[in-house]
Amino acid sequence: MLEAAFGSLAAERVLLYLHRYEQGYGRQIALAFDMPVNEIQKQLRKLELGGLLVSQTFGRTRVYQWNPRNVFVAPLRGLLQVALEHLPPEQREPYASGRRRPRRAGKEG
C-alpha cells in the first residue's frame, strides 16, 4: 500500500507495526510478518538514523519507539492510521490486538 512511498515493504511494515503497538524490537516485528530479522533490523536502524525512531536497550534487546522530538512523527502517524484503516482484511492479522509478551512461567491460561 505505502511501499512505494517508504521505499520498501519492510519499511512500510515496520512503521505500521510501530504505529499500532507504539514500540517493538526486530525479532518481534519479523515474526509478526514472517520476514527475515536482519531485513527488519536494517529498517529499524535506518529509521533511527533518520530521526523518526529512538531506541533503548533492555538486556540484550534493542526496543524501538517513535521519537517524540521529531516534528514529522505526528503527521506520519496520521498517514499510517489512514493506511491501517484501509488495509485489506487478509493483511490485518499482524495489527490485531493480542498478547505480545510471553506469559510468566507457571501461569495458567
SULKAPE-V39733 format. One record per residue. N is the residue number from 0. SS is DSSP state (@ for helix, = for strand, . for the rest). D_LAST is the distance of its C-alpha to the last C-alpha in Angstrom with 2 decimals. Layout:
N_SS_D_LAST / N_SS_D_LAST
This chain:
0_._36.69 / 1_._37.65 / 2_@_38.12 / 3_@_41.89 / 4_@_41.78 / 5_@_39.54 / 6_._41.15 / 7_._38.24 / 8_@_35.08 / 9_@_33.19 / 10_@_34.57 / 11_@_33.64 / 12_@_30.02 / 13_@_29.75 / 14_@_31.29 / 15_@_29.23 / 16_@_25.97 / 17_@_27.15 / 18_@_28.34 / 19_@_24.98 / 20_@_22.83 / 21_._25.66 / 22_=_25.13 / 23_=_24.11 / 24_._25.21 / 25_@_26.88 / 26_@_24.30 / 27_@_21.58 / 28_@_24.13 / 29_@_25.50 / 30_@_22.21 / 31_@_21.71 / 32_@_25.14 / 33_._25.51 / 34_._28.55 / 35_._30.17 / 36_@_29.06 / 37_@_32.73 / 38_@_33.59 / 39_@_30.97 / 40_@_31.98 / 41_@_35.59 / 42_@_34.98 / 43_@_33.10 / 44_@_36.06 / 45_@_38.54 / 46_@_37.00 / 47_@_36.93 / 48_@_40.57 / 49_._41.42 / 50_._40.09 / 51_._37.38 / 52_=_34.53 / 53_=_34.16 / 54_=_31.98 / 55_=_30.81 / 56_=_29.75 / 57_=_26.70 / 58_._27.05 / 59_._27.90 / 60_=_26.34 / 61_=_28.61 / 62_=_26.90 / 63_=_29.01 / 64_=_29.41 / 65_=_32.24 / 66_._35.48 / 67_._36.17 / 68_._39.86 / 69_._40.50 / 70_._42.28 / 71_@_41.17 / 72_@_37.41 / 73_@_37.41 / 74_@_39.53 / 75_@_37.61 / 76_@_34.29 / 77_@_36.05 / 78_@_36.97 / 79_@_33.47 / 80_@_32.10 / 81_@_34.66 / 82_@_33.72 / 83_@_29.99 / 84_@_31.02 / 85_._33.24 / 86_._31.10 / 87_._31.23 / 88_@_28.04 / 89_@_27.58 / 90_@_27.46 / 91_._24.92 / 92_@_21.62 / 93_@_21.69 / 94_@_22.26 / 95_._19.52 / 96_._17.14 / 97_._13.90 / 98_._12.03 / 99_._14.84 / 100_._13.83 / 101_._11.73 / 102_._8.88 / 103_._10.62 / 104_._11.24 / 105_._9.75 / 106_._6.81 / 107_._3.77 / 108_._0.00
